[in-house]
Amino acid sequence: MTWAVWAPLLLPWITVPAARRLAALLPPRPAALLLAGCAALAGVPAAAATALLAAAALLHLPAVAALGHLSPALLPDGPAALALGTAAVPGCLAIGWAALRTLHRHRLRHLHTEIRRTAVSRAGDVVVLADDGADAYALPGRPGRRGRPGRSGLVVVTTGMLRALDDDERAVLLAHERAHLAGHHHLLAVTADLAACLHPALRGLRRPLAYQAERWADEVAARTVGDRRLVARAVGRAALAAGAAPAARRPAGAFAATAGPVPRRMAALLAPVAPARPVAGRATAVLLLCLLGSAAATVEATGDLHENIETAQCAVGRPAP
């Protein structure tokens, strides 16, 4: 294959800094969507390129060549490309294993059952757990729950957190967690975690995405209660309570009001609302070029491999359809 197969593997190292730079200039909601979208659009071509390298190497195996009715000797890959392709085979297996573990970590069915069984009280979509540790998080709803209470998910709060906050601060906490559920932030988190399995550079998008998702929920809570200072105070007190008395367990991937860099979130809430800033043209251009370049290179590399296979098939009298 040509150089095209390497572009999707190299460009994410440029895509990540450009995406982070651009997200820092955007409001939280578009910033979170941008980061999640970049993770997916850069991760899929990278995984495809790894699979193409592995496939090109596997075609040299006699058993695979016999199945494809082709002549391995006529495949144009040199020794270096063959060696790298061979190394890509365990890489593909590692990617698949990491992706399966990530999906398993984000499974929620057993958590809903366990939380409903151990809850001390429930009112609508709010579930209270008997735990002296302070915690609160959003647990997304299960598929197929339409028409039932809490179908969008549950807001789980411990008794320790409720004791640490006053009534107004509790209202902020609930508004914050409901914003996570309404915005489907768990899907953004799953996207970023899966992308991190596909290419190591994309791990750099998970932390800024988590921060922007928390800021998104903070802003929704501020609009709901109408007091940004109250939201900042509630976030700070919840974080102090959680630090002083951590809860026994929190599900992986759960969005909590105490997550992320809390002082930075409080500073953003206490600062005057910033006017819309012009988006950095250079970062936008670099990001678009990287994403489009990765997609185009993946298509080019796929076409190259297909042509190589057709050539090797024709050599043994079995032209490809």
NORQUI-V763032 format. One record per pair of residues at least 24 apart in sequence whose ideal C-beta (glycine too) atoms are under 8 Angstrom apart, sorted by sequence separation. I is the first residue (numbers start at 0). J is the second residue. D is the distance in Angstrom with one decimal. If there is no record, write none. Layout:
i=I j=J d=D
i=I j=J d=D
This chain:
i=114 j=138 d=6.8
i=124 j=148 d=6.9
i=133 j=157 d=6.2
i=188 j=212 d=7.3
i=55 j=80 d=7.1
i=56 j=81 d=5.9
i=123 j=148 d=6.2
i=124 j=149 d=4.4
i=132 j=157 d=5.9
i=134 j=159 d=7.4
i=135 j=160 d=5.0
i=187 j=212 d=6.2
i=15 j=41 d=7.8
i=55 j=81 d=7.9
i=123 j=149 d=6.9
i=131 j=157 d=7.7
i=133 j=159 d=4.3
i=134 j=160 d=5.8
i=154 j=180 d=7.4
i=235 j=261 d=6.5
i=14 j=41 d=4.8
i=56 j=83 d=8.0
i=57 j=84 d=7.9
i=111 j=138 d=6.9
i=124 j=151 d=7.2
i=126 j=153 d=5.1
i=128 j=155 d=6.3
i=130 j=157 d=3.9
i=131 j=158 d=7.0
i=132 j=159 d=5.0
i=133 j=160 d=4.1
i=234 j=261 d=6.0
i=56 j=84 d=3.0
i=110 j=138 d=6.3
i=124 j=152 d=6.9
i=125 j=153 d=7.4
i=126 j=154 d=7.0
i=128 j=156 d=7.3
i=129 j=157 d=7.7
i=130 j=158 d=6.3
i=131 j=159 d=4.6
i=152 j=180 d=4.1
i=184 j=212 d=4.5
i=55 j=84 d=4.8
i=56 j=85 d=4.7
i=124 j=153 d=5.7
i=125 j=154 d=4.9
i=126 j=155 d=5.1
i=127 j=156 d=5.5
i=128 j=157 d=5.0
i=129 j=158 d=5.7
i=130 j=159 d=5.8
i=133 j=162 d=8.0
i=151 j=180 d=4.9
i=11 j=41 d=4.7
i=54 j=84 d=7.9
i=111 j=141 d=5.9
i=124 j=154 d=5.7
i=126 j=156 d=7.3
i=127 j=157 d=7.3
i=128 j=158 d=7.1
i=133 j=163 d=5.2
i=151 j=181 d=6.7
i=182 j=212 d=7.5
i=234 j=264 d=6.0
i=235 j=265 d=5.4
i=10 j=41 d=7.1
i=11 j=42 d=7.7
i=52 j=83 d=6.2
i=53 j=84 d=6.1
i=56 j=87 d=6.6
i=57 j=88 d=6.8
i=107 j=138 d=6.5
i=125 j=156 d=6.5
i=127 j=158 d=6.2
i=184 j=215 d=7.3
i=234 j=265 d=5.9
i=52 j=84 d=4.5
i=56 j=88 d=6.2
i=107 j=139 d=6.2
i=184 j=216 d=7.3
i=108 j=141 d=6.0
i=179 j=212 d=7.1
i=182 j=215 d=6.1
i=231 j=264 d=7.8
i=7 j=41 d=7.8
i=11 j=45 d=5.9
i=53 j=87 d=4.1
i=107 j=141 d=6.3
i=127 j=161 d=6.9
i=182 j=216 d=7.2
i=231 j=265 d=4.4
i=234 j=268 d=7.3
i=52 j=87 d=3.8
i=53 j=88 d=4.5
i=7 j=44 d=3.7
i=8 j=45 d=5.7
i=50 j=87 d=7.8
i=53 j=90 d=7.1
i=135 j=172 d=5.4
i=178 j=215 d=6.8
i=179 j=216 d=5.2
i=182 j=219 d=7.6
i=231 j=268 d=4.0
i=7 j=45 d=4.9
i=49 j=87 d=5.2
i=53 j=91 d=4.8
i=178 j=216 d=3.9
i=181 j=219 d=7.6
i=216 j=254 d=7.1
i=230 j=268 d=5.4
i=231 j=269 d=5.2
i=114 j=153 d=6.8
i=119 j=158 d=7.1
i=137 j=176 d=4.3
i=7 j=47 d=6.8
i=8 j=48 d=5.3
i=136 j=176 d=6.7
i=137 j=177 d=7.4
i=140 j=180 d=7.4
i=176 j=216 d=7.4
i=216 j=256 d=7.5
i=228 j=268 d=7.4
i=7 j=48 d=4.1
i=8 j=49 d=7.1
i=49 j=90 d=5.4
i=50 j=91 d=5.8
i=114 j=155 d=6.1
i=135 j=176 d=6.1
i=139 j=180 d=6.3
i=175 j=216 d=4.7
i=178 j=219 d=3.6
i=213 j=254 d=7.2
i=227 j=268 d=4.9
i=228 j=269 d=6.5
i=6 j=48 d=7.7
i=49 j=91 d=5.7
i=111 j=153 d=7.2
i=137 j=179 d=3.9
i=175 j=217 d=6.5
i=178 j=220 d=6.1
i=212 j=254 d=6.4
i=227 j=269 d=7.0
i=5 j=48 d=7.3
i=137 j=180 d=5.0
i=213 j=256 d=7.8
i=4 j=48 d=5.1
i=139 j=183 d=7.5
i=175 j=219 d=7.4
i=49 j=94 d=6.7
i=174 j=219 d=6.7
i=175 j=220 d=4.3
i=178 j=223 d=7.9
i=213 j=258 d=5.8
i=139 j=185 d=4.4
i=174 j=220 d=4.0
i=213 j=259 d=4.3
i=4 j=51 d=5.5
i=137 j=184 d=7.5
i=217 j=264 d=5.8
i=221 j=268 d=6.6
i=4 j=52 d=6.1
i=46 j=94 d=6.1
i=125 j=173 d=6.5
i=137 j=185 d=7.6
i=171 j=220 d=5.2
i=174 j=223 d=4.1
i=209 j=258 d=6.6
i=210 j=259 d=4.8
i=174 j=224 d=6.2
i=209 j=259 d=5.8
i=210 j=260 d=6.4
i=214 j=264 d=6.1
i=217 j=267 d=7.4
i=0 j=51 d=6.6
i=213 j=264 d=6.0
i=217 j=268 d=6.0
i=0 j=52 d=7.6
i=124 j=177 d=7.3
i=170 j=223 d=8.0
i=171 j=224 d=5.6
i=210 j=263 d=7.5
i=214 j=267 d=6.3
i=170 j=224 d=5.9
i=210 j=264 d=7.7
i=0 j=55 d=5.9
i=175 j=230 d=7.7
i=124 j=180 d=7.7
i=167 j=224 d=7.3
i=171 j=229 d=6.1
i=175 j=233 d=7.9
i=171 j=230 d=5.2
i=175 j=234 d=7.6
i=192 j=252 d=7.3
i=168 j=229 d=7.3
i=172 j=233 d=6.1
i=167 j=229 d=5.9
i=171 j=233 d=3.8
i=171 j=234 d=7.6
i=189 j=252 d=7.1
i=168 j=232 d=6.8
i=188 j=252 d=5.2
i=168 j=233 d=3.9
i=172 j=237 d=6.2
i=167 j=233 d=7.5
i=188 j=254 d=7.4
i=185 j=252 d=6.2
i=168 j=236 d=6.1
i=164 j=233 d=6.5
i=168 j=237 d=7.3
i=185 j=254 d=7.0
i=184 j=254 d=5.4
i=164 j=236 d=6.1
i=163 j=236 d=6.5
i=164 j=237 d=6.5
i=163 j=237 d=7.0
i=179 j=254 d=4.1
i=0 j=76 d=7.0
i=163 j=239 d=7.9
i=164 j=240 d=7.5
i=160 j=237 d=6.6
i=163 j=240 d=3.5
i=176 j=254 d=7.3
i=176 j=255 d=7.8
i=0 j=80 d=7.0
i=105 j=185 d=7.3
i=160 j=240 d=6.2
i=176 j=256 d=6.5
i=159 j=240 d=7.1
i=160 j=241 d=7.3
i=175 j=256 d=4.7
i=105 j=188 d=7.7
i=105 j=189 d=5.3
i=172 j=256 d=5.5
i=159 j=244 d=5.5
i=160 j=246 d=8.0
i=102 j=189 d=7.6
i=105 j=192 d=7.3
i=159 j=246 d=7.1
i=101 j=189 d=7.4
i=104 j=192 d=7.8
i=157 j=246 d=5.4
i=101 j=192 d=4.8
i=102 j=193 d=7.6
i=101 j=193 d=5.7
i=98 j=193 d=5.8
i=101 j=196 d=5.8
i=98 j=196 d=4.7
i=155 j=253 d=8.0
i=97 j=196 d=3.9
i=98 j=197 d=7.6
i=94 j=196 d=5.8
i=135 j=237 d=6.9
i=94 j=197 d=6.0
i=133 j=237 d=7.0
i=133 j=240 d=3.7
i=134 j=241 d=5.9
i=133 j=241 d=4.6
i=132 j=241 d=7.6
i=133 j=243 d=7.3
i=133 j=244 d=5.2
i=134 j=245 d=7.3
i=132 j=244 d=4.9
i=133 j=245 d=7.5
i=134 j=246 d=3.4
i=138 j=250 d=6.6
i=131 j=244 d=6.2
i=132 j=245 d=5.2
i=133 j=246 d=6.6
i=136 j=249 d=5.8
i=132 j=246 d=3.5
i=136 j=250 d=7.2
i=132 j=247 d=5.9
i=134 j=249 d=6.0
i=138 j=253 d=6.4
i=130 j=246 d=5.3
i=137 j=253 d=6.6
i=130 j=247 d=5.9
i=136 j=253 d=3.9
i=137 j=254 d=4.9
i=136 j=254 d=6.2
i=137 j=255 d=7.7
i=136 j=255 d=4.2
i=135 j=255 d=6.1
i=136 j=256 d=8.0
i=134 j=255 d=6.6
i=135 j=256 d=5.7
i=135 j=257 d=7.6
i=134 j=257 d=7.4
i=133 j=257 d=8.0
i=110 j=250 d=5.3
i=107 j=250 d=7.3
i=105 j=251 d=6.8
i=104 j=251 d=4.6
i=105 j=252 d=5.0
i=104 j=252 d=6.7
i=35 j=186 d=8.0
i=39 j=190 d=5.4
i=42 j=193 d=7.0
i=46 j=197 d=4.3
i=35 j=187 d=4.2
i=38 j=190 d=5.6
i=42 j=194 d=3.5
i=45 j=197 d=5.3
i=46 j=198 d=7.4
i=31 j=184 d=7.4
i=34 j=187 d=7.8
i=38 j=191 d=4.9
i=41 j=194 d=7.0
i=42 j=195 d=7.9
i=45 j=198 d=4.0
i=28 j=182 d=7.5
i=42 j=196 d=8.0
i=43 j=197 d=7.2
i=32 j=187 d=7.5
i=35 j=190 d=4.8
i=39 j=194 d=6.1
i=42 j=197 d=3.8
i=31 j=187 d=5.9
i=35 j=191 d=6.1
i=38 j=194 d=3.6
i=42 j=198 d=5.7
i=45 j=201 d=7.7
i=34 j=191 d=7.1
i=38 j=195 d=7.7
i=41 j=198 d=6.9
i=41 j=200 d=8.0
i=42 j=201 d=5.5
i=41 j=201 d=6.1
i=38 j=201 d=5.4
i=38 j=204 d=4.9
i=37 j=204 d=6.6
i=34 j=204 d=5.2
i=38 j=208 d=7.4
i=34 j=207 d=5.9
i=35 j=208 d=6.1
i=34 j=208 d=4.3
i=30 j=207 d=7.9
i=31 j=208 d=6.0
i=34 j=211 d=6.4
i=31 j=211 d=4.0
i=30 j=211 d=4.4
i=31 j=212 d=5.1
i=19 j=203 d=7.0
i=23 j=207 d=7.9
i=27 j=211 d=4.9
i=30 j=214 d=7.9
i=31 j=215 d=5.5
i=15 j=200 d=5.2
i=19 j=204 d=7.2
i=22 j=207 d=5.9
i=27 j=212 d=7.6
i=14 j=200 d=7.5
i=15 j=201 d=6.5
i=18 j=204 d=6.4
i=11 j=198 d=4.9
i=16 j=203 d=7.8
i=27 j=214 d=3.8
i=28 j=215 d=5.0
i=12 j=200 d=4.8
i=15 j=203 d=4.4
i=19 j=207 d=5.3
i=27 j=215 d=4.0
i=11 j=200 d=4.1
i=15 j=204 d=5.9
i=22 j=211 d=6.3
i=8 j=198 d=7.3
i=11 j=201 d=5.8
i=27 j=217 d=7.6
i=28 j=218 d=7.7
i=27 j=218 d=5.8
i=26 j=218 d=7.7
i=76 j=307 d=7.8
i=75 j=307 d=6.0
i=74 j=307 d=5.7
i=73 j=310 d=6.2
i=74 j=311 d=5.5
i=73 j=311 d=4.5
i=69 j=308 d=6.1
i=71 j=311 d=7.1
i=67 j=308 d=6.6
i=70 j=311 d=5.0
i=73 j=314 d=4.8
i=69 j=311 d=3.7
i=69 j=312 d=4.6
i=67 j=311 d=7.9
i=68 j=312 d=5.7
i=70 j=314 d=4.7
i=67 j=312 d=6.9
i=69 j=314 d=7.4
i=70 j=315 d=5.1
i=51 j=297 d=7.8
i=69 j=315 d=6.4
i=64 j=311 d=7.8
i=68 j=315 d=6.1
i=41 j=289 d=7.2
i=45 j=293 d=7.3
i=48 j=296 d=7.6
i=69 j=317 d=7.7
i=26 j=275 d=7.9
i=37 j=286 d=6.9
i=41 j=290 d=6.4
i=44 j=293 d=4.0
i=48 j=297 d=6.1
i=51 j=300 d=5.3
i=55 j=304 d=6.0
i=68 j=317 d=4.2
i=40 j=290 d=4.9
i=44 j=294 d=5.8
i=47 j=297 d=5.0
i=51 j=301 d=6.5
i=54 j=304 d=6.6
i=58 j=308 d=7.0
i=24 j=276 d=5.6
i=41 j=293 d=6.1
i=44 j=296 d=7.2
i=48 j=300 d=6.4
i=55 j=307 d=7.5
i=25 j=278 d=7.1
i=37 j=290 d=6.9
i=40 j=293 d=7.4
i=44 j=297 d=4.2
i=51 j=304 d=5.6
i=58 j=311 d=7.6
i=24 j=278 d=5.9
i=40 j=294 d=7.4
i=47 j=301 d=7.4
i=24 j=279 d=5.9
i=21 j=278 d=6.7
i=21 j=279 d=6.3
i=24 j=282 d=7.8
i=20 j=279 d=6.5
i=21 j=282 d=4.5
i=20 j=282 d=4.4
i=21 j=283 d=6.1
i=17 j=282 d=5.0
i=21 j=286 d=6.0
i=17 j=285 d=4.4
i=18 j=286 d=5.8
i=17 j=286 d=4.2
i=13 j=285 d=6.6
i=14 j=286 d=6.4
i=17 j=289 d=6.6
i=14 j=289 d=4.2
i=13 j=289 d=5.3
i=14 j=290 d=6.6
i=11 j=289 d=7.6
i=10 j=289 d=4.6
i=14 j=293 d=7.6
i=10 j=292 d=5.8
i=11 j=293 d=7.6
i=10 j=293 d=5.0
i=6 j=292 d=5.8
i=7 j=293 d=4.3
i=10 j=296 d=7.9
i=6 j=293 d=6.2
i=7 j=296 d=5.6
i=6 j=296 d=3.6
i=7 j=297 d=5.3
i=5 j=296 d=7.9
i=4 j=296 d=7.2
i=3 j=296 d=4.2
i=7 j=300 d=7.9
i=3 j=297 d=7.6
i=3 j=299 d=3.9
i=4 j=300 d=3.9
i=3 j=300 d=4.3
i=1 j=299 d=7.1
i=1 j=300 d=7.0
i=4 j=303 d=7.6
i=0 j=300 d=5.4
i=3 j=303 d=6.7
i=1 j=303 d=5.4
i=0 j=303 d=4.7
i=0 j=304 d=5.8
i=0 j=307 d=7.3
